[in-house]
Amino acid sequence: MTSTRILTPLLLAFAAANAAAQGLLPTQGEVLSAVDDPILSQPGVTIGGSGPFDTPVMDLDGNVLFRARLLNTTGGTLTERGMFFGRANGDVHMFLQAGDQEPSLTLPGVTLNTSSSSTGSPTGAGLPSSYMISPYGGLIMFGASLNGPGVVYTGTGTNSTAIYWGTPNALVILARRGDLAPSGGSTLNTSFSSISQQASALSGQGVAVFKSALTGGDVNGTENDNAWIIGTPGNLQFLIREGDTLLNGDVAIATLGFNAAINDAGMVVHDETLSTTLGTNPATANDDKVILLTLPGNVHNILMREGDAAPGTVGAIYSGSPTLAQGFSQTGQTAFYSATANGDTVPGQNDGAIFAGGLGGVQMVVRKGDAITGLAVGENLATITTGISYTDNGGVAFVGFVAGANVTSDNDAAIFAGTAGNVRVIAREGDPAPGVPGGVIGSTSGGGIVNGTGTPKMNERGQIMFQPTVLLNSTNYNALYSYDPVRGLELQLLQDESFGSNVNTQQVTNISGPLQFPSGDSSTLGFNNNGDFITRPFFTATPAASSLSAIVKGHIGAMQATPTSIPGTGGTQSFQLDAGVANAGFIYLIAGTASGTRPGLPFQQLQIPLNVDFWFNGSLAAANSAMYANSFGFLDAQGKASASFNFPNYPAFAGLSLNHAFVVLDPSTGPTMVSEPTSVLIY
């Protein structure tokens, strides 16, 4: 394979020539960071070594947070990790390094290092491999290990880990092991060295949710020794605690679940297990699983409970442990999978379904045994996997398996997506693989529709990302695909593609796709609602001792814009517009904003994802000027156009974040479409 779709500043020349040779149309993209990148503040220090990058996370503006391994640091293993933040190659910077003074500056002499529990001496880097980023506002949250004066490493009073919260350059301690819990005189007794992205959350308002064990004070054995905690620094409280009662005291929480997601309204969705001994009417093994939707003020609402009637069925009930989808909307809606029993349930045929809803009620979206649009006559949805994505548009995406007379292991799995009553096949094993002539989705052994995390990622625009295996000439290749409701399936990255520079070329050996866990904006932490995604391709290692990798950002949609940051001394962001052949010859107009994309501007039947401000008005006035070249005109016969934003030499504007989008107008009937927004940071 020698095709390249993700173009980068470092690899541009080779990639362009290679794509032209193959007759392929590459999508735009950027390398934010790569092995051998220098650390400017430390001569001779570079990114590299084994596992050079951990999985990155990204916000709505395209800001990316990640941890990387450093080579040639003076402190060896004690200083070999760094935390990085930025939007594009030019402005990504290391803001924290293992071995640094802890960043709140409230613990003099304490550094970010793991420690020996017996001697207290530092033993390694103290920075985590998982972390959170708010959907906007640039807030981050992560756990870390501490070493130094006053740090207790084991036994009573252990306080050697903490959760940090804030912007990269202004971090404070949100919670520390050994701190007093919000009430009851107990203390926090969990290692916060690395917080789970599935069992923690951070809203756009900066409200954090995390889990902690408790000890001392009012703790009574295992009855109430764990809690979900919610809040901001200096204002933490219990969200819910083991032993807390529901339904006027009928039942109590026995065990905390594995999932927590929050939205900007402060609503939290979480799964729990009820006690079979506590409460005036304790749960049983047949009705002890619940999903709770908690409103501000800790008002707990049961979204579903095992044993309750399952909507959309005839007499069936929820059965077993439900599985929450990865996604929670700003209006408090989510989705989940549950097995069903009794009533019209036929074991092995229709004994499970995906349900979606919120406080206004829950409805069935799709059930095992359903005939689905895109399947052949006589085929049905036989199995629903528990990897489900849900977003604000009310839709779900999931992997399912198909049954039917002509179904084999080579075509029995598919990506499905849609809303209640409108679910269809997006991609299926055995289908031709777009972008790979002669290739099919699948593998030599079957089961190749998803390779990687196993969860399709979806945003509120109905765009989906997934990682199938592509079978070509009896060889399996890992791939990263996107789906857009207008553009359909598009190949973003393929194993064995060539990336190169003027020095050498490398082959993609593996792909780590966008992270699937939910952000505070109904999409995932690796694929935002504007169509930006972040991924880690791996390459042939040179030298062999290295693990060659990069952090690469791409974009799905009608408006490609690169790069995503421009220096304040001047630079150009290039726009490639593609409104599709249905809009060929129509008028397009690009506008920008400096105040974000939400709530946006209603424009007849459309919603323009730009807020009206001084920059919005100025960008319209400057259409087709030197600053906004070709920003107003006619789309060509393919519905495409090129334009650019040319920022002058204004260093005082450093820190300004802009978004752009375009509208298409039919001169006879009015607006026909509006693009997704794209971002650019002046740094």
C-alpha positions, 0 to 999 in steps of 0.5 A, a space after each residue: 500500500 502506498 497511498 496517503 490520505 492524512 497530509 502533514 506539514 512534515 510529510 507533505 512533499 512525499 505524500 502529495 506525490 504518492 497520492 498523485 501516483 495512485 490517483 487518490 484524493 487525500 483528505 486534509 490532516 495534521 501531525 501535532 506531534 511525532 517521535 523525534 520532535 525536540 523539546 525546545 526548552 531542553 536541548 537534546 531532549 526529544 519524544 521517543 522510546 517505547 510507547 512514546 504517546 498515550 491516547 490523546 483527548 480533544 475538546 470542541 475547539 480541537 485542543 488536544 491533551 496527551 502524555 508523551 515519553 521523553 528521551 535523554 532527560 537528565 533525571 532518567 526514568 524520574 523525568 521521562 514523561 511530559 504532558 502536552 497541550 495544543 491545537 496544531 504542530 506550531 503551538 503544541 507545547 509541554 506544560 508539565 514534566 515528571 519530576 517538576 514541582 507539583 503544579 498547584 505550588 501549595 506543597 513546597 518541595 513536592 514533585 510529581 513522582 511515584 515513590 517507594 512505599 518503604 523508603 519514600 524515595 522516588 522511583 518513577 515518573 508521576 504523570 498519568 496515562 489517562 486524563 480528561 478535557 472539558 468540551 470547551 474552556 480549556 480545562 483539564 483534569 488528571 491524577 498524579 503521584 506525589 513525592 517529597 516533604 509531608 507525603 505519606 506513602 503507605 498506611 494511615 494518612 496516605 496522601 501520595 496521589 492527587 487529582 489536578 484541575 484547571 487550565 494547563 498553566 493554572 492547575 490546582 488540587 481538586 482532591 487528594 488521597 487523605 483529604 476529608 470527604 464532603 461529609 461524615 468525617 471520613 477521608 478519601 482513600 483511593 489512589 488518584 495516580 490515574 483516573 479512569 476516563 470511563 468512571 470520571 467526567 468533566 463538564 464544560 462548566 468545569 464540574 468534575 465527577 470522580 469515584 473514591 473509596 472512604 475510610 474512617 469517620 462514619 464508614 461502616 464496614 463495606 456498607 458505605 465505603 465508596 462514593 461518587 463525588 461531584 464539584 469544583 475545587 473547594 466545593 466538592 460533595 457526594 453525588 451518591 454514596 453506597 448506603 444512600 437510599 432511593 424510593 423513599 428509603 425502599 432500597 439502598 445503593 450497594 455497589 457503585 457502577 463503572 460509568 459516569 457522564 455529565 452535561 453542562 446542565 450538571 446532570 449526571 448519568 451513572 449505573 449502580 447496583 442496589 443492596 439486597 439487605 438494606 432499605 425497607 424493601 430491599 432489592 433482589 437478584 432479579 431487580 438490583 441493577 439501575 441506571 440513575 439520572 441525577 439532577 443538580 441538588 442530588 435529585 436521583 431519578 431511576 432511568 431504568 431498573 432491572 425487572 421493570 417493564 421494557 418499553 416497546 415490548 409486549 409484557 417483557 421486562 429488563 433483565 440483567 445488568 444494563 450497559 450504558 452507551 458512550 454518550 450523554 446529551 445536553 438535554 439529559 438523554 442517553 441510551 443503554 442496552 438491556 437483555 429482556 425476559 418474559 412476555 414476548 421475549 423469545 430466548 436467543 431471538 429477541 432477548 435484548 434491545 437498545 433503549 434511549 431516553 431521559 426524564 420524559 421517558 424511554 423508548 426502544 430503538 432497536 431489538 434483536 430479531 429486527 429486520 433492518 434497512 440495508 439487510 437482505 430479505 430474510 436477514 435480521 439483527 441477531 446480536 447487539 454488541 454492548 459497544 454503543 455510541 449515543 449523541 445529542 441527535 438522538 441516534 445510536 451507533 453500534 456493532 451487530 451480528 446478522 443472521 440469515 440463510 446466506 450469512 457466513 462468518 465473512 459477512 455476519 457483522 455490521 455497523 448499524 446506526 439510526 434513531 428509533 424506527 430508522 436504524 440502518 446498515 452503515 458498513 458490513 463485512 464483505 462489502 467493498 472497502 471504499 478507497 481500497 480498490 479490490 479490497 473488502 471490509 473484513 478479514 481472512 478469519 471473519 469478524 473484521 468489522 471492528 478492529 481496535 476499541 470495538 465501539 463506533 464513535 458518533 457525534 451529533 452530526 450523525 458522523 461515525 468513526 470505526 476501525 475495521 479490517 480490510 482484506 486485500 489479496 488475502 492480506 489483512 490491513 487495519 484501517 480507520 474509516 469515517 461515515 458522513 450522512 452526506 459524504 458516505 464512507 471514506 477511508 481516513 488511514 490504512 495500515 501499510 500506507 507510506 508516510 515520508 519526508 525528504 529523509 526517508 519513508 515509513 509504513 503504517 503498521 497499526 492504528 490507534 483510533 479516537 478514544 471512545 469514552 464520552 466527553 461533556 458534549 455528547 460526543 466522545 473524547 477523541 471525536 468531537 461534534 465539529 467533526 475533528 478526530 484525533 488518532 495515533 498511527 504507528 510506523 515501521 520503527 527506525 531505529 528498531 529500538 524506537 516505537 515510531 508513532 505520531 499524534 495526528 488530527 483529522 476532520 470529517 465534513 464539507 469544510 477542510 481547514 489546515 493548519 488549525 493554528 497560525 502564529 500571531 506574526 502572520 500565516 494562512 489557513 487554507 479552506 477546501 469546500 465540498 458541498 457535493 454535486 447536488 450543490 454544484 454551481 450554487 453560491 457559497 459564503 464563508 463567515 467567521 466568529 471569535 465567540 464560539 459555535 453555540 448556540 449559533 445563528 438561525 438562518 431560515 431552516 438552517 442553523 449556522 454554527 457561528 455566534 454573531 459578534 464583531 468578527 462575524 460581521 467583519 468577515 462578511 464585510 471582508 469577503 474576497 479581500 486579502 484577508 478572506 481570499 475567495 470567501 464568496 463565489 460559486 461552487 464548481 461542477 463538483 460542488 467544490 471551491 477553495 478559499 483561504 484566511 490570511 492572517 496579517 502580522 498582529 502579534 497582539 492577537 495571540 490567543 484569539 480562537 476563531 471558527 469558520 463555516 460556509 453557507 450554500 445558497 440556491 439563487 432561486 430557492 435560498 439556503 440549501 446547506 450549512 457546513 460544520 465549523 472549523 477552528 483556528 488558533 492565533 498563537 
